[in-house]
């Protein structure tokens, strides 16, 4: 029973002393200890085993027990001391709480006393400052009253003085006084309900109206609308009157300016009436000379009369320009039939020079503030790429490249541009018609010069070079574009563009296409149909070296024209008004030059290709079945290679400036020659094993030459373009595969058919039929072979179009057939 009670007591103690981890951690931080008895996970058994690890250690059990008892006794003493010390803590706490409550009550009483004293102080301050606020308000009102009375006194006195000075025409004093009176009157706008204030305001308005009428009358008296100007120059009265007009209604100022300018230019309207001889364009210089003298005269006599900010000199010049534009337009409508292009250009040149002079002398600040007048529209931006070209500059041979040169920074806009010269725009058709005629004559001269000088000779500097007439044409175009852009950037530029288009086409037809060499198969002249016609016989005449040189020269010229026409289109778009940019389009003319380039390349390809026909015909007629041994390359291969080595270097030399078109020539020649070679290869039948080996050797020789075609005969070895090499390898590899199939034994048939399908990858029965003909098989054998061939063909994938070809890539024969169909389609369209 005792053991059970001790066990229950231990469990109760353990339950009472069980602490949470957070509390245990806090205790360890406050009272760190290394004693195992203080650990939260203390284990009595482990502790005893630590004290007595062996049986021998039990000999010290009494000492250990005594130490533990001593430790327990000390702990009991400490606990007893702590418990006794905590006995009076509650009583002390209650006493401290009571003392704190008493202190809080005393503090609250003191705060209340302070608050009461503060309220009393505030009330006392309000009583003290009440009188001060009243005095402050009184002072503010008194100050406002005094200021208003002073303003009223000033206004009343000013109005009286203003009326008196107005009657005496003392404009100098009025100018200063009137501005002050107007400023003072602004302070009384909120008092207009007072009759006396309203009366003063009406008197000021009446004085202003009277001043305006009086000043206008003084100017009318000094500068009457009819009759001569007052002698002796301007007076100080009028100068002061202008200062007064600055303060009055702006309409008074505008009326003074309008009357003065009208009177000042009245003589001009009489001298240059429409029926006068000096009114015509050939004497337009006299108009500008007259206004220059008048402006000088004005500066001398009236320069100080008008305020500087009125810009009277510029206003006179601008009004002169408006009148001149109207008068010139009127006289040109009346005498339109008498306008010649030289006379028109002379008048425009003098007018634009005068407008430039105005821009140097004046700022253009008055162009927008003249009633009824609108500032003339100036070009949005000056994009003239030929600012460095003078009108009289000699044009050298290298000026044809100016279109490609970077232009100078644009000049600042001229605010006076078009202020007079706008009147010439309706008559610029004379200039456009003149350029049409001049360009027609220029093209005819180019044709005559070409016939007289003859085509460029091979081996000379002119060989393959751009024709000089091309440079002359674009230099003239540049000159016309500069002139027209100075005259107008509107519809005349569109009309000039149409003329450019017309003669670009004529140059392409008459100078370029018209001078391409004629082939013997078309004695009636060269047409596009003849260029596309395939020559399949040895009767096709070969071009001479001079003719090849001419074709290359025409090709280079067309390439230059194509690039320069594109630049011309860009420059025209820069010069024309933005709303008209969409109407500038030279795509058709660029396509025309592209056609000339294509036709020139086609002519050269046909010539080189046709010269190979006799050799290919000789190949197809050779008895390949009787060839007994394989030797060097055949004579027909030597003939083809010799022909290529003789002509291709000449073509490359003449097309040195247009390298990309020489590459196009090589590609087109290869695309034409390889299918033709394969077609002639099929005609070689029957072929023995040795004959097929000889043909394979010949094919390899031709393949090597074709791969070196772009750099053949050149001291500088260049790697052929990858696109060209791919075409040669693909085409000639097919020819080699055909010969390898021919060399293969046809027994057993299944192996032969599978080998054919693997090597050629051609599902066309016609091609297989040609292979069988080359092998010399009998018709019965061919029939069984064809049937086996159809059976062994792989089934096309689902959804694919059924056709004879195994692959989507066409064979060279199919390519050639498609090219011929395309040529026929082009012939029909042309």
SERO-572192 format. One record per residue (C-alpha): residue in one letter; x, y, z. Coordinates in steps of 0.1 Angstrom, whole numbers. Each point is the difference from the previous one (the first is absolute). Layout:
BEGIN
 res    px    py    pz
   A     X     Y     Z
...
END
This chain:
BEGIN
 res    px    py    pz
   X     0     0     0
   X    28    24     8
   X    17    -8   -33
   X   -33     8   -18
   X    -4    33    18
   X    36    10    -8
   X    -6    -9   -36
   X   -31    21    -2
   X    17    29    17
   X    28    -2   -25
   X   -25     1   -29
   X   -17    30    16
   X    33    18     4
   X     9    -8   -36
   X   -33    13   -12
   X     4    32    21
   X    36     6   -11
   X    -6    -6   -37
   X     8    33   -19
   X    -6    10   -36
   X    30     2   -23
   X    -3    38    -3
   X     1     4    39
   X    29   -25     3
   X    20    19   -27
   X    -6    33    18
   X    12   -15    33
   X    31   -14   -17
   X     8    35   -14
   X    -5    17    34
   X    17   -27    22
   X    24   -19   -22
   X    12   -32    17
   X    21   -30    -9
   X   -14   -22    28
   X   -18   -31   -13
   X   -26     4    27
   X   -11    33   -16
   X    -7   -15   -35
   X   -35    -2   -12
   X     5   -36   -12
   X    16   -12    32
   X     1   -38     4
   X     7   -13    34
   X    11   -34   -12
   X    26    14   -24
   X    12    24    27
   X     5   -29    25
   X    18   -20   -27
   X    22    30    -5
   X     8     1    37
   X     6   -37     3
   X    11   -13   -34
   X    15   -32    15
   X    -5   -23    30
   X    32    12    16
   X   -13    36     0
   X   -28   -11    24
   X    26     1    28
   X    -5    38     0
   X   -37    -1     2
   X    -1    14    35
   X    20    31   -11
   X   -22     5   -29
   X   -31    -3    21
   X    14    25    25
   X     8    25   -27
   X   -35    -3   -14
   X   -16     4    34
   X    22    31     6
   X   -11    14   -33
   X   -36    -7     9
   X     4    17    33
   X    15    31   -17
   X   -29     1   -25
   X   -25    -2    28
   X    17    29    18
   X    -1    21   -32
   X   -36    -8    -6
   X    -9     8    36
   X    18    33    -2
   X   -18     9   -33
   X   -34    -9    14
   X     5    20    31
   X    12    29   -21
   X   -31    -1   -21
   X   -23     1    31
   X    -1    39     2
   X     1     6   -38
   X   -38     2    -3
   X    -3    25    28
   X    27    22   -14
   X   -16    -2   -35
   X   -34    12    13
   X    17    29    19
   X    19    11   -32
   X   -33    -2   -20
   X   -18    23    25
   X    29    25    -1
   X    -2     0   -38
   X   -37     7     0
   X     5    29    24
   X    27    15   -22
   X   -23    -3   -31
   X   -28    18    17
   X    24    28    11
   X    13     3   -37
   X   -36     1   -14
   X    -8    29    24
   X    30    20   -11
   X    -8    -5   -37
   X   -36    12     6
   X    14    31    17
   X    23     7   -30
   X   -29    -4   -24
   X   -21    24    19
   X    28    26     1
   X     5    -5   -38
   X   -36     7    -7
   X     1    31    21
   X    31    12   -18
   X   -16    -6   -34
   X   -30    20     9
   X    22    28    12
   X    19     0   -33
   X   -32     1   -20
   X   -11    30    20
   X    33    17    -5
   X     2    -6   -38
   X   -36     7    -8
   X     7    37    -4
   X    32    -8   -19
   X   -20   -20   -26
   X   -25    27    -5
   X    29    25    -5
   X    16   -24   -25
   X   -32    -3   -21
   X    -5    37     2
   X    36     6   -12
   X    -5   -24   -30
   X   -33    16   -10
   X    15    34     4
   X    30    -9   -22
   X   -23   -14   -27
   X   -21    31     1
   X    30    23    -2
   X    14   -20   -29
   X   -33     0   -18
   X    -4    37     6
   X    34     6   -14
   X    -7   -21   -30
   X   -33    19    -4
   X    18    33     3
   X    26   -12   -26
   X   -28   -12   -23
   X   -20    31     2
   X    30    22    -5
   X    13   -22   -27
   X   -32     0   -19
   X    -2    38     2
   X    37     3   -11
   X    -6   -26   -28
   X   -29    19   -14
   X    19    33     1
   X    31   -15   -16
   X   -21   -17   -27
   X   -14    33   -10
   X    35    15    -2
   X    14   -30   -18
   X    27    -5    26
   X     5   -36   -10
   X    34    -4    18
   X   -16     7    34
   X   -32   -19   -10
   X    20   -32    -7
   X    14    -2    35
   X   -32    13    17
   X   -24   -23   -19
   X    17   -32    10
   X     0    11    37
   X   -37     9    -2
   X    -9   -33   -15
   X    20   -19    27
   X   -17    20    28
   X   -34    -6   -16
   X     6   -37     3
   X    -1     3    38
   X   -35    14    -2
   X   -16   -29   -19
   X   -17   -13    31
   X   -14    35     7
   X   -17     5   -34
   X   -34    -1    17
   X     8    35    15
   X   -13    27   -24
   X    30    23     4
   X    25   -28    -7
   X   -20   -12   -31
   X    -1    36   -12
   X    38     3     2
   X     3   -33   -18
   X   -22    13   -28
   X    20    32    -2
   X    32   -21    -4
   X   -15   -20   -28
   X   -12    32   -17
   X    35    15     3
   X    15   -32   -16
   X   -25     1   -28
   X     6    37    -6
   X    38    -6     0
   X    -4   -28   -25
   X   -21    21   -23
   X    23    30     4
   X    32   -20    -7
   X   -15   -15   -31
   X   -10    34   -12
   X    35    14     7
   X    15   -29   -20
   X   -25     5   -28
   X     9    37    -1
   X    37    -7     0
   X    -2   -29   -25
   X   -31     5   -21
   X   -13   -29   -20
   X     3    20   -32
   X    26    25    -9
   X    36     3    10
   X    14    -6    34
   X     4    29    24
   X    33    18    -5
   X    25     3    28
   X    -1   -35    13
   X   -18   -13    31
   X    -7    21    31
   X     5    -7    36
   X   -38     2     5
   X    -5   -31   -22
   X    28   -19    17
   X   -16     6    34
   X   -34    -9   -15
   X    15   -34    -9
   X     9    -5    36
   X   -36     9    10
   X   -13   -25   -26
   X    19   -27    17
   X   -22     5    31
   X   -33     4   -19
   X   -20   -28   -17
   X    22   -21   -22
   X   -23     9   -29
   X    12    35     1
   X    36   -11    -4
   X   -10   -23   -29
   X   -19    27   -17
   X    30    24     2
   X    23   -27   -14
   X   -24    -9   -28
   X    -6    36   -11
   X    37     9     1
   X    10   -31   -20
   X   -28     5   -25
   X    11    36    -5
   X    37   -10    -2
   X    -7   -26   -27
   X   -25    20   -20
   X    27    11   -24
   X    10   -36    -6
   X   -36    -9   -11
   X     1    29   -25
   X    35    -7   -14
   X    -5   -37    -5
   X   -36    -2   -12
   X    -9   -30   -21
   X     0    20   -33
   X    35    15     7
   X    30   -14   -19
   X    20    -3    33
   X   -27   -23    14
   X    12   -30   -21
   X    23   -27    12
   X    30    11   -20
   X     2    32    22
   X    -8   -17    33
   X    33    13    13
   X   -14    36     0
   X   -27   -10    25
   X    25   -12    25
   X    23    29    -7
   X   -29    24     7
   X    -8   -16    34
   X    36     0    10
   X     2    38    -6
   X   -33     5    18
   X    12   -19    31
   X    32    21     0
   X   -20    32    -3
   X   -23   -12    28
   X    28    -7    24
   X    14    35    -6
   X   -32    19     3
   X   -23   -20    23
   X    22   -25    17
   X    -3    18    34
   X   -36     9    -3
   X   -14   -34     6
   X     9   -22    30
   X    26   -26    -7
   X   -23   -28    11
   X   -24     9   -28
   X    26   -14   -26
   X   -14    25   -26
   X    28    -7   -25
   X    -8   -37     0
   X   -37     7    -2
   X     5    22   -31
   X    21   -27   -16
   X   -26   -27     8
   X   -29    21   -14
   X    21     7   -31
   X     5   -38    -4
   X   -37    -7     3
   X    -9    27   -25
   X    27   -12   -24
   X   -12   -35     1
   X   -35    10    -8
   X    11    24   -28
   X    24   -26   -15
   X   -27   -27     0
   X   -24    24   -17
   X    24    11   -27
   X    11   -36    -7
   X   -36   -12    -4
   X    -5    28   -25
   X    31    -7   -20
   X     4   -37     6
   X     8    -7   -37
   X    30    22     2
   X    17   -19    29
   X    31   -18   -11
   X    20   -24    21
   X    31    23     1
   X   -20    30     9
   X   -19   -20    27
   X    33   -14    15
   X    15    35    -1
   X   -30    15    19
   X     0   -29    25
   X    37     3     6
   X    -2    37     7
   X   -30    -5    22
   X    16   -27    21
   X    32    22     3
   X   -22    28    14
   X   -17   -24    24
   X    34   -11    12
   X    10    37     5
   X   -31     6    21
   X     9   -31    22
   X    34    15     6
   X   -14    34     9
   X   -31    -8    19
   X   -12   -27    25
   X   -34    -6   -14
   X   -17    10    33
   X   -28    20   -17
   X   -11   -28   -24
   X   -27   -12    24
   X   -14    31    16
   X   -12    19   -30
   X   -38    -1    -2
   X   -12   -19   -30
   X    34   -12    -8
   X    13   -36     5
   X    35   -10     3
   X    11   -18   -32
   X     5   -37     4
   X    37    -8     0
   X    14   -35    -7
   X    -1   -22    30
   X    37    -6    -3
   X    28     8   -23
   X    11   -34   -14
   X    19    11   -30
   X    29   -24    -3
   X    18    23   -25
   X     5    31    21
   X    36     1   -11
   X    -9     3   -37
   X     0    35   -14
   X   -22    10   -29
   X    30     6   -23
   X    22   -28    12
   X    16   -21   -27
   X   -11   -36     1
   X    29   -25    -1
   X     0   -36   -10
   X    -1   -11    36
   X   -31    20     9
   X   -23   -29    -9
   X     9   -14    35
   X   -14    30    18
   X   -33   -18     7
   X    19   -24    22
   X    20    26    19
   X   -11    11    35
   X   -16    34    -1
   X    10    30    20
   X   -20    10    31
   X   -32    17   -10
   X    -1    38    -1
   X   -23    18    24
   X   -35     6   -13
   X    -7    32   -18
   X   -32    15    15
   X    -5    21   -32
   X     3   -30   -23
   X   -29     0   -25
   X   -14    34    12
   X     4    12   -36
   X    12   -30   -20
   X   -32   -19     9
   X   -17    18   -29
   X    22   -18   -26
   X   -12   -35    10
   X   -31     1   -24
   X    24     7   -29
   X    27   -25     8
   X   -16   -23   -27
   X    21    21   -24
   X    32   -12    18
   X   -13   -36     1
   X    -8     0   -37
   X    35    15    -7
   X    16   -28    20
   X   -21   -26   -19
   X    13    14   -33
   X    36     3    12
   X     1   -35    13
   X   -15   -13   -32
   X    27    17   -19
   X    26   -13    24
   X   -12   -36    -5
   X     1     5   -38
   X    36    13     3
   X    10   -30    20
   X   -14   -23   -27
   X    18    20   -27
   X    33     1    19
   X    -1   -38     7
   X    -6    -7   -37
   X    28    24   -10
   X    26   -12    25
   X   -10   -37    -2
   X     0   -25    29
   X    29    -2    24
   X    29   -22   -12
   X    13   -30    18
   X    33     5    17
   X    -5    38     5
   X    -8    20    31
   X   -36     5   -13
   X    -5   -37    -3
   X   -26   -11    26
   X    -1    34    16
   X   -31    21     6
   X   -11    20   -30
   X     9    37     3
   X   -35    10   -11
   X   -14   -15    32
   X    21    24    22
   X   -11    29   -22
   X   -37    -9     4
   X     1    -1    38
   X    21    31     2
   X   -27    18   -20
   X   -27   -16    23
   X    19    14    30
   X     1    35   -15
   X   -38    -1    -8
   X    -8   -13    35
   X    20    28    16
   X   -17    26   -21
   X   -35   -13     5
   X     5    -4    37
   X     9    37     2
   X   -31     9   -20
   X   -25   -22    18
   X    -3   -31    21
   X   -36    -7   -10
   X   -17   -13   -32
   X    28    12   -23
   X    23   -25    17
   X   -25   -27    -8
   X    -2    11   -36
   X    38     0    -2
   X     1   -35    15
   X   -23   -12   -28
   X    24    14   -26
   X    29   -18    18
   X   -19   -32    -2
   X    -8     4   -37
   X    36     5   -10
   X    14   -26    23
   X   -21   -25   -19
   X    10    15   -33
   X    37    -2    10
   X    -5   -37     9
   X   -17    -7   -33
   X    19    21   -25
   X    35     0    15
   X     2   -32    19
   X   -24   -26   -14
   X     1    15   -35
   X    37    -5    -2
   X     3   -35    12
   X    15   -22   -28
   X   -25   -17   -23
   X     1   -38    -3
   X     0   -16   -34
   X   -32   -19     7
   X   -19    33     1
   X    10    22   -29
   X   -30    22     6
   X    15    15    31
   X     5    -8    37
   X   -31    -6    20
   X    -6   -14    34
   X   -14   -32   -16
   X    33    -5   -18
   X    18     4    33
   X   -20   -27    15
   X     1   -23   -30
   X    21   -31     5
   X    26    -7   -27
   X     4   -37    -4
   X    21    -2   -32
   X    35     6   -10
   X   -12    25   -25
   X    -3    27    27
   X    26    26    -7
   X    26     8    27
   X     4    36    12
   X    33    17    -8
   X    22    12    28
   X   -12    36    -6
   X   -36   -11     2
   X     7   -18    33
   X    17    31    12
   X   -30    21   -10
   X   -24   -23    18
   X    21     3    32
   X     1    37    -4
   X   -38     3    -4
   X    -4   -23    31
   X    23    22    21
   X   -18    31   -12
   X   -34   -15     9
   X    13   -10    34
   X    13    36     6
   X   -34    14   -12
   X   -18   -24    23
   X    20    11    31
   X    -1    37   -10
   X   -37     0    -7
   X    -7   -13    35
   X    21    28    14
   X   -18    25   -23
   X   -34   -12    14
   X    13     5    36
   X    12    36    -8
   X   -33     9   -17
   X   -19   -12    30
   X    21    21    22
   X    -6    31   -21
   X   -37    -2    -6
   X   -27    10    25
   X    -8   -28    25
   X   -36    -3   -13
   X    13    -9   -34
   X    27   -25    10
   X   -22   -29    -8
   X    -3    11   -37
   X    38    -4    -5
   X     5   -35   -12
   X    27   -11   -24
   X    -4   -37     5
   X   -12    -6   -36
   X    32    16   -13
   X    22   -20    23
   X   -18   -32   -12
   X     8    11   -36
   X    37     2     7
   X    -2   -33    18
   X   -15   -15   -31
   X    28    14   -21
   X    25   -16    24
   X   -18   -33    -2
   X    -2     1   -38
   X    37     8    -2
   X    10   -29    22
   X   -23   -22   -20
   X    16    10   -33
   X    35    -8    13
   X   -12   -33    14
   X   -17    -9   -33
   X    31     9   -19
   X    24   -21    22
   X   -26   -28     2
   X    -7    -1   -37
   X    37    -2    -8
   X     1   -33    20
   X   -28   -16   -21
   X    23   -13   -29
   X    22   -18    26
   X   -30   -15    18
   X   -15   -11   -33
   X    33   -16    -9
   X    -1   -18    34
   X   -34   -14    -7
   X    10   -13   -34
   X    32   -18    11
   X    -1   -38    -2
   X     2    -6    37
   X    -7   -37    -3
   X    32    -6   -20
   X    23    18    24
   X    27   -25     9
   X    21    18    27
   X    -2    30    22
   X    24    28    -8
   X     4    37     6
   X   -30    23    -1
   X   -19     0   -33
   X     5    26   -27
   X   -35    14     6
   X     9     7    36
   X    32    17   -11
   X   -21    22   -24
   X   -24    10    28
   X    27     8    25
   X    20    20   -26
   X   -31    20    -8
   X    -7     7    36
   X    36    10     7
   X     0    24   -29
   X   -33    19     8
   X    -7    -2    37
   X    32    20    10
   X   -10    28   -24
   X   -35     1    15
   X    14     0    35
   X    24    29    -8
   X   -28    21   -16
   X   -23    -7    30
   X    27     8    26
   X   -20    29    13
   X   -32   -21     4
   X    13   -32    15
   X   -34   -12    12
   X   -13     0   -36
   X    30   -21   -11
   X   -10   -25    26
   X   -36     1   -13
   X    14    -7   -35
   X    20   -30    13
   X   -31   -14    18
   X   -23     5   -31
   X    26   -15   -23
   X     3   -31    23
   X   -37    -4     3
   X    -3     1   -38
   X    31   -21    -9
   X    -4   -29    24
   X   -36   -10   -10
   X    10     3   -36
   X    31   -22     6
   X   -22   -26    18
   X   -25     0   -29
   X    28    -6   -25
   X    13   -27    23
   X   -32   -18    -3
   X     4     1   -38
   X    33   -20     3
   X   -14   -35    -7
   X     9   -27     2
   X    29     3    23
   X    25   -27     9
   X    16    -4    34
   X    32    16   -13
   X   -19    28   -17
   X   -19     8    32
   X    34     1    18
   X    13    25   -26
   X   -32    21     4
   X     4    -1    37
   X    36    13    -4
   X   -13    28   -23
   X   -27     9    24
   X    25     3    28
   X    22    23   -21
   X   -30    23    -8
   X   -10     0    37
   X    35    12     9
   X    -1    28   -25
   X   -35    11    10
   X    11     1    37
   X    29    23   -10
   X   -22    21   -24
   X    -2    32    22
   X    38     2     2
   X    11   -18   -32
   X    30    17   -17
   X     4    25    29
   X    33     6    18
   X   -19     7    32
   X   -17   -33    12
   X   -32     6    18
   X   -23   -26    15
   X   -31    -5   -20
   X   -33    11    18
   X   -16   -28    20
   X   -33     3   -19
   X    18    -5   -33
   X    20   -29    12
   X   -31   -17    12
   X   -17     3   -34
   X    30   -15   -18
   X     5   -28    24
   X   -37    -9     0
   X    -3     0   -38
   X    32   -17   -10
   X    -4   -26    28
   X   -32   -10   -17
   X    18    -4   -33
   X    26   -22    17
   X   -27   -20    17
   X   -17    -6   -34
   X    32   -14   -14
   X     6   -21    31
   X   -34   -16    -5
   X     8    -6   -36
   X    32   -17    10
   X   -18   -23    25
   X   -10   -35   -13
   X   -37    -4    -6
   X     0   -35    13
   X   -16    -8    24
   X   -27    26    -9
   X   -11     5    36
   X    35    11    10
   X     3    22   -30
   X   -34    18     7
   X     8     4    37
   X    34    14    -9
   X   -16    25   -24
   X   -25    11    26
   X    27     4    26
   X    25    20   -23
   X   -24    22   -19
   X   -30     2    23
   X   -22     7   -30
   X   -33   -17    -3
   X    -7    13   -35
   X    -5   -30   -24
   X    12    20   -29
   X    34     6    16
   X     3   -37     7
   X   -10    -8   -36
   X    29    23   -12
   X    24   -19    22
   X   -11   -33   -15
   X     4    15   -35
   X    36    10     9
   X     7   -35    11
   X   -13   -13   -34
   X   -26   -24    15
   X   -26   -15   -23
   X   -36    11     2
   X   -11   -32    17
   X    26     3    26
   X    -9    37     5
   X   -37    -9     5
   X     7   -24    28
   X    25    24    15
   X   -26    28     0
   X   -26   -22    16
   X    25   -10    27
   X    10    37     4
   X   -36    10     7
   X    -4   -28    25
   X    32     9    19
   X    -8    37     3
   X    -6     9    37
   X   -36    10     9
   X    -3    38     4
   X   -10    12    35
   X   -37     5     7
   X   -13    34   -10
   X    28     6   -25
   X    -8     5   -37
   X     5   -30   -20
   X    27     6   -26
   X    30   -16   -17
   X    26    16    22
   X    12   -14    32
   X    10    33    14
   X   -14    35    -1
   X    32    14   -15
   X    -5     0   -39
   X    26   -16   -23
   X    21    22   -23
   X   -22   -11   -30
   X   -31    11    19
   X    17    32    10
   X     8     6   -37
   X   -36    -8   -10
   X   -13    24    26
   X    23    28   -11
   X   -12    -4   -36
   X   -36     2    12
   X     8    31    20
   X    17    15   -31
   X   -31    -6   -21
   X   -22    16    27
   X    23    31     0
   X    -2     2   -38
   X   -38     0     1
   X    -1    27    26
   X    25    22   -19
END
